[in-house]
């Protein structure tokens, strides 16, 4: 079963998803920053639950990411007001990712190594001539 939504905005608001109450409830239950994989008008992509407003209230919408963002913008320009289908893409983890959409071409070992290398640089600086220095050396200068 798929839902439908009218192209009204740069985002999809969960209250505008009609025809599949389960999908609307799933989108509404996402935490800020959580992503979900959807097929919109037959095109697969990732969508991110919007962050809370400045006053702390939840923002009940999802924003397209990457290629889905470009696709949705084109739909908004060319077909604003049209109704399109929206369906959940079932991933192995249930279709959602708590924080980010992982790159499929990087292994967890490579990701962990990159993170370790980045964290190993903490506290290091570089002089204008390219020589490294630490915090104490920077304060002496």
Secondary structure, 3 states (H helix, E strand, C coil): CCEEEECCCCEEEHHHCECCHHHHHHHHHCCCCCEEEEEECCEEEEEEECCCCCCCCCCCEEEECHHHHHHHHHHHHHHCCCEEEEEECCCCCCCEECCCCCCCCCCHHHHHHHHHHHHHCCCEEECCCCCEEEHHHHHHC
